[in-house]
Amino acid sequence: MISQALAVPVELFAAWLRRLRSHRWASRVFDWLRAHRRIVSLLSLALAVVASYALALWIDAEFTDPGLPASTFLIGVTILAALRVGAASWVGLATHRWRWVGVRDVRRLVVAVVGGSIVLVAALVALGTLTSVDLASAFPPAVLVLEPLITLVTSAGLWLAYRTAYEIAKRSEVFGLGFRRVLVVGAGEAGEALVRQMLLHPGSYRPVALADDDWSRQGTSVHGIKVMGGTADLEWITQRSGAEEIIIAIPSAGPTALRQIVSVCQSTGLPFRVLPHIAEVMEGEISASQLREVRIEDLLGREPISLELPELHEELVGKTVLITGAAGSIGSELARQVAINQPHSLVLLDQSETGLFFLELEIRDLAPSIEVTCVVADVVDPGAVERVFRSYEPDWVLHAAAYKHVPMMETNEREALRNNVVGTWRIADAAGRNGADRFVLISTDKAVRPANVMGASKRLAEILVLELQDGFPDTAFGAVRFGNVLGSAGSVVPVFKKQLEEGKPLTVTHEDVTRYFMTIPEASQLVLQASLLPELRGRIAMLEMGEPVRILDLARSLIRLSGGGHGRDRIVVTGLRPGEKLHEELVAPQERVFPTRISKVNILEPGPSALQHGLLERIGVWDHLLAVWNVMPVVGELQEMVPELNRRWSESVQGDPDRPVEPEEAPSLGTLRNRRRPSDQLFPGYPYGAPGFLDRRLPVNRVADLSETPSRRATDRPDSGDAWGAARHDGG
């Protein structure tokens, strides 16, 4: 290969440069030249003009002595050099650095040369007309044409020679040291920029081949690196080029295309990295430092959603924003997004002092001009809530405080109801009484036909917010509903990654479990964007989240990204846990969907029965009962208000929530209330037994078939009847 053929001369040239620089006088010369780049640049241009003028005269004389007097030659070359140097200074060529010379610099050189030639011709005409000076002999017509062309070629060639020598010297510094031969997938603008940076600033990577599916690019070269084929030929290209690593340089590629490329990369057995999404790349110049591992977010089965917030900054000017649950995944990102848009003040409320401490430090660095107040308090504490509203008088309230982990809340139903229902009522009621402009509840897709206590509590929270709209018409109440978020505490991806790091099999509760996914920034942008919609008043906003993702496919993708091996290619199906569903929904059957001006956000109109529960009339009683640990009466009313809870046993048996429930299949509410456990003595305040709405044994683990075909059989039913649900680690 050419690079291998040049290895010896490059090393010899580099050795000669190092020896030359070792002399003190040479080092001083190099230092002086670097310190006076402008003088050196203009002087080199002047010398190029002198040489070009002499060569043009020689060519005009048909390669013989032009017979021009020395005085005439000196006058002509002085005028010409002055014009060329002046024009170059005017277009900024005196300040550019030759090591980074490019097309823009050549364009400026053309402008300088052509402009100088026009001025020269005009001067010759003026001098010939107004004076008796005759310079025609110094500038014959052929010289006026040849000299600019030769000057362009000479100057550009000098720059190119310097840049080439610089790049060779830089490469020689790392020649023979540790670097990896890489194959770059993508010969577009991003791939070209990446290859150029690798060649200009050689380090740990050295491009040896390119691959691109565009047939018109195949067989061509980018900075001397050949495009050897398409992505289907990666295995052959890696063997032919000796590549040791693959870099995917297609930042605009969607999840579907990226999954296909990753699959081919995995078949080569080589490690691979990716250039980030185009939005990340545009934040700075493309370079090897931006390369990272392929993340599971890159392979999600839907395109990422980007919501612009042009109106938010204007809306928040002079406003105070209260965010509850601020130390959580969604709450903290909401705080960042709000802080960027410069409200007057930001009040962060949470029970986690450590989370608030670090969030406050981050927000103060992010937006030092706004007032940030951290409040350690519980949303169900009436005194603390009232004090916050009277002290800070928030204009906007973003209520993200909630318990969201489904299986955990099944055995802690008191806390789920107290925090998610009573806590929402306290914050929303205080917002209305104290004249807040907006109140937005962060809801979840588990509130749709809920099959668990957590989902039911969030459904009641939605109903509470909608009912409060009539009581406080001056405050715009609304809720925002979306699916799971990646990377949140307790979500499936961090759990999978931890299991992979420990060499354990990944645990999935069912082969057919699906979930909607979005990133935390997407969810936060949705909440803020939807909160600006006038249609949100008294309604629920819902994001169009695309197609749901099968958790088993998610696990397979993570295994592939980890490289597999060492028993990591096994997935254990543990069985659905209490309260979990196979599939989540974003819209209930009785809800109507209306589009908004935001293409990815819809407004839901609740059905006629949604506000007929009289929840506001009972919430005070619930607050008292839960405060004294009298939980089961509240649970009983909860099942009456959310009838879907009574049908969840049906879904656990056949996966169909509308199938009639046989009496022998579903335990009665009385059976659940009166069932006693050994731990009941620890909770004497429960009139119907210990906490734990449903306490059943988990089924025996079994290893999943890693074939790509989803399972079509009904959910396996253990003897104890535990199969309810969805993803094992679906934490909200």
N, C-alpha and C positions, 0 to 999 in steps of 0.2 A: 504494500500500500504506500501511497505518497508520504503519509505521516511517518511511516517506518523508514522510508528511503531518506527522509530529511533529518532523521534523528542524529546521525553523526555530524553533518555540517552544522546543525543547530547547536549541538553541544560544543563544537570547536569555536563557533562564533561567540557563544556565551563565555567560554573560558578566556578568549582573547579580550572581551570586554572587562571581565573581572580583573585580569592582569593589568590592563590599562588603567582602570580605576584605582588600582592599588598604589600607583605613583602619586606623590603629593601634588605635583604640578598639574597632572591630568585631572585630579579631583577638584583642584581649585578652578580649572577652566570649566568643568561641568557645572560647578556651583555658580560661577559667574553667569554662564549662559542661562541657567534656570532662573536666576534672579533678574535677568534683563530680557525676558521673553519678547516684549514688545519691540525692543531695538533689534533683536535677532530676527524676528519675523519680518519687519520692514526692510532690514538690510538684505535678507535672503531674497525678498521680492525684487529689490532694486538690482541685485546681481542677476536674477533671472531675466529682468527686462534688458539689461545690457547684453547678455548672451543672446536673447531672442532678437534684439535689434541687429546685432552683428550677423547672426545667421540669416535673417531676412534679407539684409543687404547682399550677402554672399549668394543666396539663392537667386535674388533678382539679377545679379550679374552673371548668372548661369555658371556658378561655382568657380568664378575667376575673381581677380582683384577688382572690387567695385570702383576703385580710383577716386574715392571720396577723400577730400582733404581732411587732415586730422582735426582742424578747428571746427569744420562743419560737422564732423562725426561727434565731437564733444558737445557741441551745442544741441544737436539732435538728441543724443542719448540723455543729456541732462534734462531737457524739456520732457522727454518721454518718461524718464524715471520719476521726475517730480509729479507728473500727472498720475502715474500708476500708484505711487506711494500715497499720494493725497486721496485718491479714490478708495484705496484699500482701507485707509484710516477712517474714511467717512462711513463705509459699510460695516466697520467693526472687525475687519480681518486681522488687525494688529493685536487684538486681545484674545483671539481663539487659540485653543491648545491643539497642537498637531496630533497628539496621541489619540484624540477622539474625533478627528476630522471625519466629516460625513457629507451626504448629498447637499445639505443646507449650506455648508461652507463652500462647496463648489458653485452653488447657485450665486452666492454673494460674490465670489471671485469673478463669475461671468458678468454680473452687474457692474463691478468695479472696472473691469477691462473694457467692456462696451461703452460704459459712460466716459471713461478716459479717452477712448478713441473718438467719440463724438465731440468732446471738448477740443481735442487736438485738431480735428478737421476744421471746426469752427474757428479756432485760433489761426490756422494757416490761411484760411480765406480772409479773415479780418486783417491779418498782417500784410497779406499780399495786396489788399485793396487800399488800406489806409496808410501804409508805409512803403518804403522802398526796400524793406528787408525781404530777401528771397530765400525761403527755406524749402522750396520745392525740391532742390537737389538732395536735401537731407531726408526727405520723406517722399520718395517716389510712390506712385499709386500701388504698385505691387507690395511695397513694404508696409503701407497702411493696412493691407489685408493680411499679409503673412505674419507680421509682428504680433498682433493680438492673438492669433491662433497659437503661435509658438509659445507666447507668454502663458496662455492658459494651460497648455500641455506641460510646460516646464514647471510651473508653480504647483499644479495639481499632482504631477509626478513626484515632486519633492516632498509634498505632504504625505502622499501614499507611501513613499519609501521610508519616511520617518516612522509612520504608524506601523508599517510592517516590521521594521527593525525593533520598535518598542514591543510589539506583541511577541516577536520571536524571543526577545530578551526576557520578557515576563514568563513565557512558557518554559524557557530554559532554566529559570529559577526553580521550577517544580518538576523539571524533566527528570525522570528516574526516581522521583519520590512517590509516596503512596497516593494514587488516584484511582478512580473507578471508571472503567469504560462503560458509557451509558448509551442506550438506544432511546431516542426521543420520539414519542408517538405524537404526531401532529406537526405538520410542516406549514402551518398558517402563520399569522402574525405573532402569536404567543410563542410558538415553537422557534420561529426565526429569531425573536428577541432573546429567548433563553439560550439558544446556541451561540448567538453573538456574544452574550455576556460571559458564557463559559469559555469562549475562545479568547476574549479580551482580558478576562480576569480568571485565569486558570487556577483551580484549587483542587478540591477533592473529586471533581467530575471532569470527564473528558469525552465529548460527544464523538461517536464513531459511526453512527448510522441514524437515519430518520425513517419513519413509517407514516403513511397517510392513505386514507381510503379514497381520496380524490385522485382519479386515474390521471388527470392532467398534470399532477405534481410528481407522479411516480417516474423515476428515471432522471429527474432533475437534481440539482445540487443547491444546498443552502449554505453559504459561506464555506464551500468546499466539502460539505458533508452530504453524501448522496442519499436521496429518498429511494430506498431499496424495494419498497412494496407497500401493501396495505396491512391492516391490523390482523387479517387472517394469516399473514405470512410471518408473524412475529417469531414463532419458534425457529423457522428457517433463517430469518434475519439475524437472530441472536447467535446462532451457530456460525453463520458466515462472517459476522463482524466481530465475534469474540466479546460481545457485550456482557457486562457483569451485573447490570442493573437497568431497569426500564423506568423512564420518566414519562408520565402522561401529561402533555402540554396542550390540553384542549379545555381551557377554563370555561368555555360556553357550553360544554357538553352537559346534557340533561342526565337524570338518574338512569333512564333506560339505556342510553348509549354508553354511559360510564360502566354500568353493570356488564355489558357485553365486552367492553375492552378489558375490564378487570378479570373476567372469566378467561379470556385468551392469555392475559399476562400470567395468571396462575398456572396455566398449562405449561408455561416455559420453565417453571420452577425457580425463576429469578425473583429477587426482591423488586418491588416497584413503589414509586412515589408519584404524587400528583401535584400539579400546579393548582392553586386554589381557584375558587369561583371568580368569574370575571370582575365582580364587584370588589373582591378583596385585592385582585391584581391591580385594578385601576387606582388603588390607594398609593401605589408607588411603582417604580420601574421594575419590570420583570427581572428577577435574578434567581440564582440557585438557592439563595437564603429563604425564598418563599416556598420552597418545596416542603411538603409534609406527607405524612401517611394518609392513605385513603381512609376516610371515616365512614361510619355506618350512615350518617346523615347524607353523605354523597350518593348513597345507593337506594334511598327511599323511592318508592314507586310513584312519586308525584313531583312535579316541578315546584321549587320553592316559591313562596308567595312574598312579594315585596309590596308593602303598603306605604305610600308616600303620606307624609303628615304636613302638608303646606300650611294648614290653618291652625295647627296646634300652638305654635309659638305666639301667634296673634291672640289666640283665645286665652292663653295663660298669663299674659302680661298683667302684672299687679295682683295676681290671684294667689291664694294659699291652697295647697293641695295636701290632703291627708290620705296616706296609704296605710291600710291595716295589713297585717301579715307581711310587713315590709322586709323581714329577714328571710322569707321563703324564696323559692326559685322564681315564681312569677312576680311576687311583690318587689323583690330587689331589682329585677329588670324593668319593671314599671317605674321604679324610682330613678333609674339611670335615664330612661327615655324622657321622663318628665323633666329631670334636671337639665338635660341638654337643651330643652326648649325654654329655659329661663323663666320659671314662675317667680313670684315675689318671695315665697317661702315654701318649704317642704317639710311636712310633719310625718315622721316615720314611726309607726306603732307596731310593737311586737312584744311577745313574752321572752324572746331570746335576746339577752343582753349581749352575748358574744357576737351573734349575727348582726345586731344593730351597730355594735362598736366598729366592726370592719366595714360595714356598709357606709357608715357616716364618714369614715376616712376616705373611702372611694369617691363618694359624692362630693366631698369638699375639694378633692383634687380635680374632679370632673367639671364642677361648676362652682368655683370659689366665690362668685358674686351673689349667690342666693343664700338665704337663711335656711339652715338645716337644724331641725329639732328632733331628737330621738326620745320617744316615750316608751318606757317599759311598763306594759299594762296588759290586762286581760279584757277582751272585747265583751265578756259577760259581766264585768264589774261595772255596775251602774254609776257608782261614784266616779270612777276613773274615766269612763266614757263622757260623762257630763262635764267633768273638769277640762278634758281635752277640747271639747267643742266650745266651751265658754272662754277658754284661755286663748285659743288660736283662731277661732271663727273660720274654719275651712270653707272655701268656695266649692272645691271639688272633693269628692270622697270616692276613693277606689278601694273597694272592700275585697281584699284577697285572702283575709284570714279564714282558714278552714282546715278541718281534718279531712284528708283525701284518700287515705290508704284503705281500700275496701275490706280486705280480710281483717285488718286490725280493728276497724270500727264495728265489725260484726260481733266482736267480743267486748266492745267498749261502747255500747249504744248510748249510754248516758252522756258521755263526752261528745259523741257525734251530734246528738240532738241539742245538747246545751250550747256547744260552740257554733255549729253550722246553722241552727235555727234561731235559738235565743240570741246568740251573738249578733247574727245578721239583723234581727229585729232591733236590738239596742242601738247599733250603729246607724241603721237606716232611719229609725224613729228620731234619734238625736239630730241627724242631718236635716230632716224635715222641720223639726221644732226650732232649730237654730238658723234656718234660712239658707242652707247650702244651695248652690245653683244646680249641682248635679250629684247624683249618687249612682255608681255603677257596681254591680255585683259580678264577681268572677264566678261563673258557673261551669258546669261540666256536662259532657254527653251522657254521663251516668244518671243524670236527672231525668232522662227520657225513659219512660216505662221502667222505673228503677226496680232492680231485683235484689237490693241490699239496703242496709240502714244508711250507709253513706249517701248513696244515690237518692234515697227517699228524703234525707235531710236537706240535700241540695235542691230537690224539687220543691220542698216546702219553703226554702229560702227564696226561690224564684217567685212563688205565689205571694209570699209576704211583701216582696218588693213591689209587685204589681198592685196589690191591694193598697199599699201606702200611697200610691200615686193619687188616688181620689182624696185621701185625707190631707195631703200637702201638695196642692196644685202648683205652688210656686217653685217646687223642686222637681227636676226631671229625674225620675227613677227609671232604671233599666238594668238589664242583665246581659252579659255576653257569654255565650255557650260555645265551647270548643272541645276537641278531643285531648288525647294524651300529649304531653310535652316531653321531648327528648332531653335527657341529661338532668331532669329534676331528681330531687332526693327520693329514693325508693322506686324509681322507674326501672324499666326492664333492662335498658342498655347498660347502665353501670353495673348491675348485678351480673349480667352476662359477661362483661369484661373482667370482673373480679373472679368469676368461676374459671375463665380461660387462663388468667394469670396464675391461678392455683392449680391448674391442670385438671380441674374437675369437669364432669359432663355438664352441659347446659340443661337447666330444668325448665320444661314447658308443661303447662297444665293440660293442653289438648292440642292435637294435630291441626285442628281447624279453627283455632282461636284467631280472631282478627281484631285490629284496633286502628283507629285513626291517629295519625301522628302529625305533629308540627314542632317547630323549634321554639324555644323560649322567647327569642326576639320577635318571631312571627306572632306569637300569642299576645305579647305585650303591645305590639303595634296595632293589632286588631282591637284590643280593648280601647286604646286611645283614639283610634280612628272612628270606631263605632260610637264612642261617647260623644262625638261631635255631630252625629246624625240627629236631626230633629225628630225623625220617625222613631227613635229609640224610646221616647217618653212613654212609659207605661207598657213597654214591650220587651222582647228578648231579641238580641242580635245573634246570628249564627254564621260561622264561617264555612264556606264551601271548601272542604278539606280533601277533595279528590277521592280516590279509591282507598279503602282500608288496606292495611298491610297485615299479612299473615305472620304471626309471631314465629312460627316455625321457619319461614323464609328469612326472617330477621336473624334468627339464631344461625341458620346456615351461612348467611352472608358474613356474620362475625367470625365464624369458624374459618371460612375461606380467607378472610383478611388476616387472620392470625397465622395462616400457613398450615393449620391442621397438625396432624401427627401427635404422638405421645398421648393417645387416647382422647384427644380433644375433639375428634370427629364424631363423638357420641352425644346424642340428645336424649335425655330421660323425660318421659311423659309421666307426670306425677298425679294427674287427675285434677279436675276442676275443684276449686275450693269454695267453701260457703260464701254465698253472696256474689260470686263472679258469673259473668255471662259469656257465651260464645262470641256474640257480636254486639257491638254498641250501635246506637242510633243517634242521629243529630236532630231529628224532627219526630215528634209524636204524631200518631195518626190523626188526632183531633186538631192539630195545629196547622195553620195556613201560612204559606211562605210567600213573601213579597220581596222583589229585588229592590236594591238601593242604587244610588249613584256610584257606590263602590262595587266593582264587578265581583269581588270575592266575598261580599258580605250581604246577607239577607236578613230581613226582619220577619220574626215569627209572630203571628197573631194567635193568642191563646184561644182554645175552644171555649164554648159556652159554660162548661162545667168547671173550668179551672179556678174560678174565683167564687165558688159556691160552698167552700169549706168553712167559712167563718173563722179562719185561722187567727185573725187579729183578736177575736173575742176570746180565744182560748189560750193565747200565747202567755198571758200573765199567769194563768193557772199552771201551765206547763213549767214556767220558770220556777214557781214555788215547789211543784212536785219534784222536779229534777234537783233543786237545791237541797232537798231533804232525802235524796236518794230513793224516792218513790217512783221508780222508772216504768214499771210494766203498765200502769194505767195510761201513761203517755204512749207507750209502744202500741197499746191496743187502739188508741185513737189514730195513731200514725197509720196503722194498717187500714183503718176505715177511710182515712183521707187519701191514701195511696193504694188503691186496690191492686195494683200490679204486684205488690209484695206477696199477696195471697196466691199468685199464679206462678211464682218463681220455681216451685217444686216441679211444675209441669215442664218448664224449660230445662231443668236439670236432668229430666228423664229422656226427653225426646228432642230438645233444642227448639221446640216450638212453643212460644208463650201463649198462643191462642188455643192450644189443644185442651179440651175439657180435662179437669183433674179428677182422677178416681179417688174415692174416699180412702182407700187403703194406701194410696201413694203419698198423700199430703197430711202431715201432722196438724192437728187442730191447734188454734191459738191457746186453748186451755191446756192442751198437752205440753206446749212449749212453756207456758207460764208455771205449771206445777211440777215440771221435771226438776228434780233436786240433784245436786252434785256434792261430792265431799267438800268442795271449797265453799259451799254456801254459808257455812258457819263464819267465814271471814267477812261476809257482807250481810249483817243482820238487818240493815235498813231496807233490803229488798223484800217486799211482801210476797213476791212470787219466786224468789230464788236468787241465785248469784248472777252477776253480769255475764253476758254471753248469750246473745239471742239464739244462736244456733251452735251447738257444741258437738261436732261429729268427728269421727276418726278419718284421717286421710287415707286414700286407697294405696295399695301397694304400687311402688314405682315399677315402670316398665320402660324398656329402651325403645325409642322411636325409630321407625323406618326412615332412612334419609333419602328415600326416593323423592322425586319432584312432584309426584301425584298426590294431591290432598286426599286425606281419608274421607270416605263417603259413608262410613258406618255410623250408627248412633253412638252417643256418648256411653262409654262403659259405666255400668252402675255397680259400685261395690255394695256389699251387703248392708252397710250402714247408710247408703244413699247420700254420698257426699258430693256428687258431681254437679256443682253449680258454677258456671262461670266463664272465665276468660283467661287472660294471661296471668300467670302465677304472681308476677312481680308488678302488676299494673297498679301503680300508686297514684294515679290521678293526673 
